[in-house]
Amino acid sequence: QVQLVESGGGLVQAGGSLSLSCAASGGTLRFNTMGWYRQAPGKQRELVATMTRGGFANYADSVKGRFTISRDNAKNTVYLQMNSLKPEDTAVYYCAAPSQGYWGQGTQVTVSS
């Protein structure tokens, strides 16, 4: 059974950086678009960034210029480099291959002011 497992969340001060990783395990499924989503307390889950298998990236306006998504197709892994973090970036971050219905369990990112 294919699973997506996130790692790299944590607590950081505003202006700091964090890197998230998401690795697929349990199969050899080729993922199409992979991406990161987040959900803050009391808010709906929202797109952060996605990347197609061919490398085309899409970002939420709120993270453009601060976050960078990348992926390694051979390893079925997707990454999110987050710089210049703000308190409003605090959320649970989920890795996903949404068109194929795969979601990770989420990793907490907390940015203190």
N, C-alpha and C positions, 0 to 999 in steps of 0.2 A: 504494500500500500504506500503510495507516494505521500510524503509529508514535507511541508516547508517549515524550517526551523530558523527562527531569528536569533541573533545574538548582537551584543554591543550596546544595548541601552544603558542608562544610568543617570546619574545626577551631575549637572554641570552648571557653572555660573553663566550668567548672560554674557554673550560675547565669545564664549568658548566653542569648542568643537567636539563632535562625536561621530563615530563611524558605525554604521549598522551593516550587518551581513545577513544573508538569508541563503541557506543551502537546502537543496531538495535531496531527500533520501528515500530509499525504498523502491526505486524503480529507475527506468531509463527513459521516462517520458520526455519528449522534446517540448519545452514550453514556448509558447508564442510570446505575447506581450507579458512581461513581468513588471511588477511595480511595488510601490509603497503607498500605503494609506495610513491615516491616523484618525484617532477619535479622542477628543478631549472630553472631560467630564461634562455631562449635560448637553453635549453637542452631537450632531450626526457625524458618521464616518465620512471623511473627505479624502479625495485624491491628493497625494503629495507629488509623486513623480512616477512615470512609467517609461519603459523602454521596450521597443519591439525587438524581435530576434535579430533584425538587421541593424539595430543600433540607433534607431530614431528615438529621441527622448522628448518627453512632454512633461512640463512642470506646472504646478499651481502657481499663480501669480505671486502668492505670498512667500514663496521660497525661491523664486528665480534669482539667480546671482549669488545665492547663499548655499544651496544644496546641489549636489551632483550625483546623479545616478549612473551606475555602470553595471555591466554584467559579464559573466564568463560563461558562454554557452556550453563549452566543453565540460564545465563543472556544474552546470545548472545552478549557478549562484548569481545573486544580484546584490549590489552594494548601494549604500546611500551615505555619502559624505556630507555631513552637516556642519557648516561653519557659521560664524556670527549668530549663534543661537539666541533666541529671544524667549522671554517667559511665555509668550503666547504659542511657542512651539511645543509646550508641554502637552503630552498626549501618550496614548498607547499607539505604537507604530506597528502596522501589520504588513507583512510581505504577502504578495498574492500573484497568482497567475489567473486573473479574474475571468477571462473568457473560457478557461477550462475548469473553473470552479474550485481552484485550490487556494486556501488561505492558511497562513500561519497562526500561531496562538497569540502573537503579539509580544512586544517588548516595551517596557515603560521608559520614556524619556522625560526627565524633569529638568527644567531650566529655572534656576533661582535668580531673583533680581538682586 
